[in-house]
Amino acid sequence: MLFVPGALAATIVSQWQTVVDQNDTREMAPILITSTSDGDITAEHGIRILLSPEAQILWDDAELTITGTARDNGKVNLNVVPEYAADYKSVYIPVMKDFEASDWLSIQGLTLRGYDEACNNQFLGLDLDGDGEANVSDINIYRVGQNIKIDFTDPYPIRNADYTRNADGSVTLTWDHSVDYDFDATIIDRHRVKNGFTQQATIYEGFTTSYTDKDLDGVTSATYYLISKDDSGNQGEAVTLAVDLTAPIEEPVVEEPVVEEPAEEPVVHESEVDEMSRLLNYYDVRYRIKCMPSGVAVPENSSTCLWARIDLIYAQGLTGEDKVAGLALSERDLELMTTRRKWPEMRYEDNCITATEPAGYCPALGKALDRISYFLD
């Protein structure tokens, strides 16, 4: 079961197999990662340990103990802090210098979360080139077994919580679900101050990802606690949003398309398909830089990542060539595009249509707006 390509010969070995009961968490055996040739583990891509994308199992957000010659020799920071992916399907360890043959790390504390579904034998994967795929596999298995325990594991918190104050005095809260497989609902508790008195209430429990609070007449401040709940009733850590309702409503930040066209001039009379073929590699590289720095996905509402994703999807669609297979705009992407399009449209109207002398960025901005219309209209 050990897969070792010639160019990436590092190994990953857990000391024994790990079986997690359903609804339980269990620490894995210590993991040994060893470099067997110079440069098989690099500072550019670091170390990412992968779980099966299909099995209902996640990393627990546990603290780790990392020892070994690679740490002692400055290849990994003495106080390294591993980074769990947003979906808790991988954990990333930054590398400061390329490993040399025989450098090794021992990782203790990696912990698995099982859910109410068993899975067959799985093997940890080791991604060494930053593409999110395993280059090397462990020799020992992990799995979720048939034994079922009472679920006492709190779900992960809800993600990307934010709020918007509306002109009518209401407040709209938005968020993303917890990543847990047994996530059941989001609860919103509100503490508000009205006429000098604090009032507390649960104002929402449901499965949607937005809620508008209209009951704020005469309220000077409101604090919202967004709490994830699983189907066993366990509750995750609250995410807090504090809103000062006496402050002026801020004007929305104008988020404009990121114009990063290559420096070379396009060929005269170049068709759009030819242009997209020429720019496809550029859009692919920009997408990976803006959306997956160090192999870790940026927050879903990142404006720079969204525009990079739009350009790459558009170019892939016109050329028929997929640099990133399966890449598509989500419902959330379309919502963000719908909400934000008016700002670049206003800028284009003011600086490109009605202006006496159009700005130099107008052609690129016009193309970006055309691509928004392509997907929305």
Order of alpha helices (4+ residues) and beta strands (2+ residues): beta-beta-beta-beta-beta-beta-beta-alpha-beta-beta-beta-beta-beta-beta-beta-beta-beta-beta-beta-beta-beta-alpha-alpha-alpha-alpha-alpha
